[in-house]
Amino acid sequence: MAETILFVLMAIGALVGAVAIVAARNPVYSAMGLLGTLFSVAVLYVLQLAHLVAAVQVIVYAGAVLTLFLFVIMLIGVDKSEDWDEKLPYQRAFVGGLGGVIVLFAGALTVFGNFDWVPAATNTIPEATNGTIQAIAELLFTDWVLAFEATALLLTIAAAGAIGLAHHRREQA
Amino acid sequence: MIVAAGWYMALAAALFLIGALGLLLRRNALVMFMCIELMLNAVNLTLVSAGRALNDLNGQVAVFFVLVVAAAEVVVGLAIIVAVFRRRATASVDELSELRG
């Protein structure tokens, strides 16, 4: 029962935040909507026993990424005068058509399909997916150690690229 | 009583849809970037729900790699946005319609 109540509350929070991102005129409000969505999704992770993922979500996303977003928004100025004139022809119609098709698809799936999309799905919380630090680390440093090293390389390249971009501009100015 | 994985999937699909529509509708490069983050989060939620339903911890490990790639993407993307803003003094993607410096 507790999970149902929390799920409904957090789902509403996540959806409100998501709509706020798209609908807000001020980018700062968009960032606040993203913050609400990120925290709601973190609670949903906890509900599914993904404790470490939830913690990392709050630290990396809400901590680092969102701070970076707000920093850039403040740096380049809050630009409220975004014109909503669509310059690409048929873009609005394309968006409407795409959204309609996806909603119809989801509706058809809900009405006609069954939600037992996973054959082995059980309706209890399995202990094996209890995402503790030990359990995640064991997988991360055995089966996925090559991907782990690759992401380390990727992060180094990204940091070097960001420094290069910033430095290059200063040289030319 | 626990919530079935299908409901988490439905929520993730709704979040992904909102993010995709925002990406297509908005002009501000920063807001478009936030919409991409929203879509990545929806996918992460899907991975965690699928991992729980399948009783497999690899779903949560995959979320970690998505998080790392998203962090790297934000670093480079925001650097590009700032670099473009310094040159053109705008964050609107419609102003950047020609492939000249």
Interface residues (C-beta under 8 A of the other chain):
Chain A: M1 E3 T4 F7 A11 A14 L15 A18 V19 I21 V22 A24 P27 S30 A31 L34 T37 L38 V41 L44 Y45 L47 Q48 L49 A50 L52 V53 V56 Q57 V60 Y61 A64 V65 L68 F69 V72 I73 L75 I76 D79 E82 D83 W84 K87 Q91 R92 F94 V95 L98 G99 I102 V103 A106 T110 F115 W117 V118 A120 A121 T122 N123 T124 I125 P126 A128 T129 G131 A135 I136 L139 L140 D143 W144 A147 T151 L154 L155 I157 A158 A159 G161 A162 L165 A166 H168 R169 A173
Chain B: M1 I2 V3 A4 A5 G6 W7 Y8 M9 A10 L11 A13 A14 L15 L17 I18 G19 A20 L21 G22 L24 L25 R26 R27 N28 L30 V31 F33 M34 C35 E37 L38 N41 N44 L45 V48 S49 A50 G51 R52 A53 L54 N55 D56 L57 N58 G59 Q60 V61 V63 F64 F65 L67 V68 V69 A70 A71 A72 E73 V74 V75 V76 L78 A79 I80 I81 V82 A83 F85 R86 R87 T90 A91 S92 D94 S97
